[in-house]
Amino acid sequence: MEVAPPMPVISNGNGNGHPQLQVASAIRVLRQRSGLSQRQLAMRMQVPRTYVSKIENEKAMPTLSSLQRLARALEVHVPDLLNGGKRTHEDEIRELLADPFIAELVPYVSKLNAMQCSSIVAQIRDMTTRPRRTS
């Protein structure tokens, strides 16, 4: 069971009373959620691993260009980095329905009973967790 830690996005802890985006924690959470190490993320961005470490440890603030590269490497959008990686239920539904395969399945799902749905999910799980060898 995966439990994402709470992600504070805005903080007044910078000493001057102005809100500050907490991009570092969002990047770390999204990287970990994607199952990537700092090195793997850095390779996707084509930057040194130390740069990713500095960003996550708030020792460096990414430029807009770096935010775009981070978003592309993490397969998210820049706003996802700025809002702490939080997505609404509607965002998730919209993203799923944008997938042509899922969109093709939707009209048929409501016609299935619980046993049929369970069987299909089990088959998909089996196909993805234990891929068959091809000769």
N, CA, C and O of each residue as an XYZ file, in Angstrom:
540
protein
N       0.844     -1.167      0.000
C       0.000      0.000      0.000
C       0.897      1.240      0.000
O       1.743      1.405      0.879
N       0.702      2.103     -0.990
C       1.524      3.296     -1.122
C       0.817      4.466     -0.478
O      -0.326      4.771     -0.817
N       1.489      5.121      0.445
C       0.924      6.281      1.108
C       1.839      7.453      0.839
O       2.995      7.459      1.262
N       1.324      8.438      0.139
C       2.127      9.625     -0.169
C       2.147     10.528      1.048
O       1.106     10.764      1.660
N       3.325     11.042      1.411
C       3.401     11.947      2.547
C       2.718     13.264      2.205
O       2.605     13.620      1.032
N       2.264     13.984      3.219
C       1.660     15.285      2.933
C       2.714     16.190      2.310
O       3.885     16.165      2.691
N       2.271     16.991      1.339
C       3.215     17.829      0.638
C       2.858     19.292      0.836
O       1.938     19.798      0.193
N       3.579     19.982      1.723
C       3.299     21.399      1.877
C       3.753     22.126      0.621
O       4.893     21.973      0.182
N       2.864     22.912      0.051
C       3.196     23.586     -1.192
C       3.604     25.024     -0.943
O       4.553     25.512     -1.556
N       2.906     25.708     -0.058
C       3.243     27.101      0.196
C       3.608     27.265      1.658
O       2.942     26.741      2.550
N       4.676     28.001      1.878
C       5.170     28.205      3.230
C       5.474     29.678      3.424
O       5.904     30.350      2.487
N       5.259     30.184      4.621
C       5.664     31.545      4.953
C       6.954     31.537      5.745
O       7.311     32.532      6.376
N       7.659     30.407      5.713
C       8.850     30.239      6.524
C      10.115     30.805      5.931
O      11.202     30.438      6.377
N      10.033     31.687      4.943
C      11.241     32.211      4.349
C      11.738     33.469      5.044
O      12.718     34.077      4.614
N      11.059     33.861      6.123
C      11.569     34.957      6.930
C      11.093     36.328      6.514
O      11.175     37.257      7.317
N      10.598     36.506      5.300
C      10.174     37.839      4.884
C       8.663     37.977      4.787
O       8.170     39.010      4.334
N       7.928     36.970      5.197
C       6.476     37.042      5.209
C       5.822     36.772      3.866
O       4.595     36.776      3.775
N       6.608     36.537      2.819
C       6.056     36.249      1.500
C       5.942     34.751      1.303
O       6.845     34.015      1.701
N       4.851     34.271      0.697
C       4.713     32.840      0.448
C       5.804     32.348     -0.504
O       6.268     33.083     -1.376
N       6.196     31.109     -0.319
C       7.249     30.508     -1.142
C       6.786     29.133     -1.601
O       6.325     28.328     -0.791
N       6.905     28.863     -2.885
C       6.523     27.551     -3.404
C       7.507     26.511     -2.903
O       8.713     26.758     -2.874
N       7.009     25.363     -2.514
C       7.860     24.278     -2.048
C       8.001     23.254     -3.166
O       7.437     22.162     -3.099
N       8.752     23.615     -4.182
C       8.944     22.776     -5.350
C       9.765     21.545     -4.998
O       9.531     20.465     -5.539
N      10.725     21.703     -4.097
C      11.652     20.615     -3.760
C      10.919     19.357     -3.300
O      11.207     18.260     -3.780
N       9.980     19.510     -2.380
C       9.280     18.326     -1.869
C       8.399     17.713     -2.947
O       8.242     16.494     -3.009
N       7.821     18.564     -3.802
C       6.987     18.033     -4.893
C       7.830     17.204     -5.848
O       7.403     16.133     -6.280
N       9.021     17.685     -6.181
C       9.899     16.957     -7.100
C      10.309     15.626     -6.491
O      10.291     14.599     -7.170
N      10.677     15.636     -5.213
C      11.086     14.394     -4.548
C       9.949     13.378     -4.545
O      10.155     12.208     -4.866
N       8.736     13.833     -4.179
C       7.588     12.924     -4.109
C       7.251     12.372     -5.490
O       6.996     11.176     -5.629
N       7.247     13.223     -6.510
C       6.937     12.760     -7.856
C       8.010     11.811     -8.377
O       7.700     10.841     -9.069
N       9.262     12.083     -8.050
C      10.362     11.199     -8.473
C      10.193      9.833     -7.823
O      10.292      8.805     -8.493
N       9.938      9.822     -6.513
C       9.778      8.561     -5.797
C       8.528      7.821     -6.266
O       8.540      6.596     -6.388
N       7.453      8.559     -6.529
C       6.213      7.948     -7.020
C       6.445      7.273     -8.368
O       5.808      6.269     -8.689
N       7.370      7.838     -9.157
C       7.709      7.264    -10.468
C       8.713      6.128    -10.357
O       9.033      5.479    -11.353
N       9.215      5.883     -9.142
C      10.174      4.804     -8.934
C      11.560      5.115     -9.485
O      12.310      4.209     -9.849
N      11.896      6.397     -9.544
C      13.193      6.803    -10.087
C      14.160      7.197     -8.980
O      13.762      7.774     -7.967
N      15.429      6.881     -9.183
C      16.466      7.378     -8.291
C      16.840      8.783     -8.770
O      16.458      9.190     -9.867
N      17.578      9.513     -7.953
C      18.056     10.825     -8.383
C      18.913     10.686     -9.639
O      18.824     11.504    -10.554
N      19.729      9.658     -9.674
C      20.600      9.433    -10.839
C      19.769      9.197    -12.108
O      20.078      9.748    -13.164
N      18.721      8.381    -12.002
C      17.879      8.102    -13.170
C      17.170      9.367    -13.651
O      17.073      9.617    -14.852
N      16.675     10.162    -12.698
C      16.024     11.416    -13.077
C      17.024     12.351    -13.746
O      16.711     12.982    -14.755
N      18.215     12.438    -13.189
C      19.255     13.291    -13.763
C      19.609     12.845    -15.181
O      19.822     13.677    -16.064
N      19.671     11.537    -15.394
C      19.977     11.030    -16.735
C      18.883     11.420    -17.721
O      19.175     11.794    -18.857
N      17.624     11.334    -17.293
C      16.513     11.728    -18.164
C      16.581     13.220    -18.500
O      16.216     13.641    -19.598
N      17.056     14.009    -17.532
C      17.149     15.458    -17.732
C      18.446     15.860    -18.426
O      18.579     16.983    -18.914
N      19.396     14.935    -18.463
C      20.734     15.191    -18.994
C      21.448     16.273    -18.187
O      22.016     17.221    -18.728
N      21.391     16.085    -16.858
C      22.100     16.968    -15.921
C      22.832     16.085    -14.923
O      22.535     14.894    -14.829
N      23.789     16.645    -14.167
C      24.459     15.855    -13.128
C      23.483     15.477    -12.008
O      22.551     16.225    -11.713
N      23.701     14.322    -11.392
C      22.862     13.882    -10.275
C      22.884     14.902     -9.146
O      21.883     15.096     -8.457
N      24.024     15.550     -8.959
C      24.135     16.524     -7.870
C      23.158     17.682     -8.043
O      22.723     18.282     -7.059
N      22.810     18.000     -9.294
C      21.849     19.079     -9.535
C      20.468     18.689     -9.002
O      19.793     19.504     -8.374
N      20.048     17.450     -9.250
C      18.759     16.969     -8.742
C      18.780     16.981     -7.213
O      17.806     17.385     -6.577
N      19.888     16.539     -6.631
C      20.027     16.533     -5.178
C      19.917     17.944     -4.611
O      19.241     18.166     -3.606
N      20.582     18.892     -5.257
C      20.531     20.287     -4.779
C      19.116     20.839     -4.841
O      18.688     21.555     -3.936
N      18.386     20.510     -5.903
C      17.003     20.986     -6.016
C      16.149     20.381     -4.909
O      15.397     21.094     -4.244
N      16.260     19.073     -4.708
C      15.440     18.399     -3.694
C      15.782     18.843     -2.282
O      14.929     18.804     -1.396
N      17.026     19.268     -2.063
C      17.449     19.717     -0.734
C      17.416     21.234     -0.585
O      17.990     21.792      0.350
N      16.733     21.892     -1.523
C      16.529     23.339     -1.504
C      17.828     24.128     -1.495
O      17.883     25.232     -0.952
N      18.862     23.573     -2.087
C      20.129     24.278     -2.216
C      20.218     24.970     -3.570
O      21.101     25.800     -3.790
N      19.299     24.626     -4.484
C      19.210     25.263     -5.792
C      17.742     25.354     -6.168
O      16.960     24.444     -5.895
N      17.375     26.466     -6.799
C      16.008     26.638     -7.283
C      16.037     26.434     -8.791
O      16.780     27.124     -9.490
N      15.236     25.490     -9.312
C      15.271     25.236    -10.748
C      14.752     26.427    -11.548
O      13.814     27.111    -11.137
N      15.379     26.657    -12.693
C      14.906     27.690    -13.610
C      13.648     27.181    -14.296
O      13.287     26.013    -14.152
N      12.982     28.051    -15.040
C      11.797     27.625    -15.782
C      12.171     26.534    -16.777
O      11.423     25.574    -16.964
N      13.328     26.684    -17.413
C      13.800     25.661    -18.351
C      13.998     24.327    -17.636
O      13.623     23.278    -18.158
N      14.590     24.368    -16.439
C      14.792     23.138    -15.660
C      13.466     22.543    -15.212
O      13.313     21.322    -15.185
N      12.501     23.398    -14.858
C      11.180     22.889    -14.476
C      10.534     22.155    -15.648
O       9.894     21.120    -15.461
N      10.703     22.691    -16.858
C      10.154     22.030    -18.032
C      10.833     20.682    -18.251
O      10.164     19.698    -18.569
N      12.157     20.625    -18.086
C      12.884     19.368    -18.250
C      12.503     18.375    -17.162
O      12.359     17.181    -17.427
N      12.337     18.872    -15.922
C      11.910     18.003    -14.819
C      10.535     17.410    -15.108
O      10.319     16.209    -14.952
N       9.611     18.267    -15.530
C       8.251     17.807    -15.822
C       8.274     16.748    -16.917
O       7.607     15.719    -16.803
N       9.034     16.995    -17.971
C       9.123     16.025    -19.073
C       9.723     14.709    -18.567
O       9.236     13.632    -18.910
N      10.780     14.798    -17.751
C      11.449     13.592    -17.234
C      10.545     12.810    -16.286
O      10.617     11.583    -16.235
N       9.699     13.508    -15.540
C       8.791     12.861    -14.590
C       7.441     12.524    -15.220
O       6.567     11.948    -14.572
N       7.284     12.892    -16.494
C       6.050     12.642    -17.230
C       4.844     13.295    -16.562
O       3.783     12.687    -16.419
N       5.038     14.566    -16.152
C       3.968     15.373    -15.579
C       4.013     16.733    -16.279
O       4.807     16.939    -17.196
N       3.169     17.644    -15.845
C       3.157     19.004    -16.370
C       3.791     19.927    -15.343
O       3.810     19.609    -14.154
N       4.310     21.062    -15.785
C       4.951     22.021    -14.869
C       4.018     22.386    -13.718
O       4.477     22.426    -12.576
N       2.720     22.657    -13.955
C       1.839     22.964    -12.815
C       1.812     21.853    -11.763
O       1.610     22.129    -10.581
N       2.014     20.590    -12.184
C       2.059     19.493    -11.216
C       3.236     19.659    -10.261
O       3.148     19.287     -9.091
N       4.335     20.218    -10.761
C       5.500     20.462     -9.904
C       5.214     21.603     -8.939
O       5.658     21.585     -7.792
N       4.474     22.588     -9.410
C       4.205     23.769     -8.591
C       3.081     23.554     -7.587
O       3.026     24.233     -6.561
N       2.184     22.613     -7.874
C       1.091     22.373     -6.919
C       1.363     21.167     -6.032
O       0.447     20.629     -5.410
N       2.600     20.750     -5.973
C       2.967     19.668     -5.076
C       2.658     18.291     -5.610
O       2.675     17.319     -4.855
N       2.377     18.184     -6.890
C       2.099     16.884     -7.470
C       0.692     16.400     -7.189
O       0.328     15.280     -7.550
N      -0.102     17.246     -6.542
C      -1.474     16.850     -6.226
C      -2.322     16.959     -7.482
O      -2.259     17.950     -8.211
N      -3.110     15.931     -7.719
C      -4.009     15.927     -8.862
C      -5.413     15.679     -8.359
O      -5.631     14.912     -7.421
N      -6.352     16.333     -8.990
C      -7.740     16.119     -8.602
C      -8.251     14.839     -9.253
O      -7.658     14.323    -10.200
N      -9.337     14.355     -8.737
C      -9.980     13.165     -9.286
C     -10.374     13.425    -10.747
O     -10.256     12.546    -11.601
N     -10.841     14.644    -11.011
C     -11.241     15.011    -12.374
C     -10.038     14.985    -13.316
O     -10.163     14.567    -14.467
N      -8.865     15.433    -12.832
C      -7.642     15.398    -13.648
C      -7.302     13.957    -14.027
O      -6.943     13.677    -15.171
N      -7.416     13.054    -13.066
C      -7.097     11.655    -13.320
C      -8.069     11.041    -14.329
O      -7.659     10.293    -15.217
N      -9.348     11.359    -14.190
C     -10.354     10.843    -15.129
C     -10.082     11.382    -16.524
O     -10.117     10.632    -17.500
N      -9.811     12.681    -16.622
C      -9.540     13.306    -17.915
C      -8.325     12.656    -18.582
O      -8.330     12.393    -19.785
N      -7.297     12.405    -17.791
C      -6.085     11.783    -18.326
C      -6.357     10.356    -18.802
O      -5.869      9.945    -19.855
N      -7.131      9.608    -18.029
C      -7.470      8.243    -18.437
C      -8.279      8.227    -19.728
O      -8.006      7.432    -20.627
N      -9.264      9.097    -19.817
C     -10.126      9.100    -21.004
C      -9.403      9.620    -22.239
O      -9.865      9.408    -23.361
N      -8.282     10.293    -22.049
C      -7.489     10.762    -23.189
C      -6.742      9.599    -23.837
O      -6.314      9.699    -24.987
N      -6.585      8.503    -23.107
C      -5.913      7.323    -23.651
C      -6.878      6.621    -24.609
O      -7.980      6.247    -24.206
N      -6.480      6.439    -25.866
C      -7.396      5.835    -26.846
C      -7.871      4.436    -26.451
O      -9.025      4.085    -26.697
N      -6.999      3.638    -25.847
C      -7.380      2.281    -25.448
C      -8.463      2.322    -24.372
O      -9.463      1.610    -24.466
N      -8.262      3.149    -23.358
C      -9.248      3.266    -22.266
C     -10.566      3.811    -22.816
O     -11.640      3.312    -22.477
N     -10.479      4.838    -23.665
C     -11.692      5.440    -24.234
C     -12.490      4.408    -25.027
O     -13.720      4.461    -25.047
N     -11.808      3.476    -25.676
C     -12.489      2.441    -26.443
C     -13.193      1.434    -25.521
O     -14.225      0.876    -25.893
N     -12.649      1.201    -24.336
C     -13.230      0.238    -23.396
C     -14.447      0.774    -22.641
O     -15.344      0.012    -22.281
N     -14.471      2.069    -22.406
C     -15.488      2.675    -21.545
C     -16.920      2.263    -21.896
O     -17.663      1.906    -20.981
N     -17.351      2.289    -23.142
C     -18.755      1.938    -23.428
C     -19.132      0.501    -23.046
O     -20.306      0.203    -22.823
N     -18.148     -0.372    -22.972
C     -18.439     -1.781    -22.694
C     -18.419     -2.120    -21.205
O     -19.065     -3.079    -20.782
N     -17.698     -1.358    -20.420
C     -17.528     -1.663    -19.001
C     -18.862     -1.681    -18.263
O     -19.089     -2.550    -17.421
N     -19.735     -0.745    -18.563
C     -21.023     -0.681    -17.844
C     -21.903     -1.893    -18.132
O     -22.864     -2.144    -17.404
N     -21.593     -2.639    -19.173
C     -22.394     -3.813    -19.531
C     -21.912     -5.089    -18.836
O     -22.550     -6.137    -18.943
N     -20.794     -4.999    -18.131
C     -20.229     -6.175    -17.469
C     -20.761     -6.295    -16.048
O     -21.052     -5.293    -15.396
N     -20.885     -7.539    -15.573
C     -21.260     -7.731    -14.176
C     -19.981     -7.761    -13.332
O     -18.875     -7.719    -13.871
N     -20.135     -7.833    -12.032
C     -18.984     -7.767    -11.122
C     -17.986     -8.897    -11.369
O     -16.775     -8.681    -11.315
N     -18.489    -10.094    -11.639
C     -17.611    -11.234    -11.866
C     -16.793    -11.034    -13.150
O     -15.602    -11.344    -13.179
N     -17.416    -10.526    -14.191
C     -16.710    -10.290    -15.449
C     -15.634     -9.211    -15.275
O     -14.521     -9.345    -15.785
N     -15.978     -8.148    -14.554
C     -14.998     -7.077    -14.288
C     -13.801     -7.639    -13.524
O     -12.649     -7.358    -13.856
N     -14.088     -8.427    -12.509
C     -13.032     -9.018    -11.693
C     -12.137     -9.926    -12.534
O     -10.916     -9.919    -12.378
N     -12.743    -10.699    -13.415
C     -11.992    -11.603    -14.280
C     -11.079    -10.833    -15.232
O      -9.924    -11.209    -15.433
N     -11.599     -9.762    -15.813
C     -10.794     -8.958    -16.738
C      -9.630     -8.297    -16.010
O      -8.509     -8.289    -16.517
N      -9.881     -7.749    -14.838
C      -8.809     -7.122    -14.058
C      -7.740     -8.154    -13.715
O      -6.547     -7.865    -13.814
N      -8.151     -9.344    -13.317
C      -7.191    -10.412    -12.994
C      -6.363    -10.792    -14.214
O      -5.158    -11.014    -14.097
N      -6.987    -10.868    -15.369
C      -6.255    -11.211    -16.597
C      -5.248    -10.120    -16.966
O      -4.115    -10.418    -17.343
N      -5.661     -8.875    -16.857
C      -4.748     -7.765    -17.167
C      -3.588     -7.756    -16.187
O      -2.435     -7.575    -16.579
N      -3.897     -7.954    -14.906
C      -2.842     -7.996    -13.893
C      -1.850     -9.117    -14.205
O      -0.637     -8.930    -14.109
N      -2.375    -10.272    -14.574
C      -1.529    -11.420    -14.903
C      -0.655    -11.123    -16.127
O       0.529    -11.461    -16.134
N      -1.219    -10.504    -17.145
C      -0.455    -10.202    -18.362
C       0.653     -9.188    -18.102
O       1.714     -9.254    -18.721
N       0.413     -8.259    -17.197
C       1.417     -7.212    -16.963
C       2.447     -7.589    -15.917
O       3.573     -7.091    -15.950
N       2.081     -8.458    -14.991
C       3.059     -8.827    -13.958
C       3.870    -10.046    -14.346
O       4.980    -10.240    -13.851
N       3.325    -10.866    -15.225
C       4.051    -12.057    -15.697
C       3.986    -12.133    -17.211
O       3.256    -12.950    -17.773
N       4.765    -11.263    -17.872
C       4.717    -11.277    -19.338
C       5.160    -12.626    -19.891
O       6.079    -13.256    -19.368
N       4.504    -13.049    -20.939
C       4.833    -14.326    -21.561
C       6.024    -14.157    -22.484
O       6.210    -13.117    -23.115
N       6.806    -15.185    -22.542
C       7.963    -15.180    -23.455
C       7.480    -15.364    -24.880
O       6.552    -16.123    -25.156
N       8.141    -14.642    -25.775
C       7.833    -14.846    -27.183
C       9.048    -15.501    -27.834
O      10.194    -15.178    -27.520
N       8.771    -16.424    -28.743
C       9.870    -17.160    -29.376
C      10.315    -16.482    -30.646
O      11.231    -16.961    -31.314
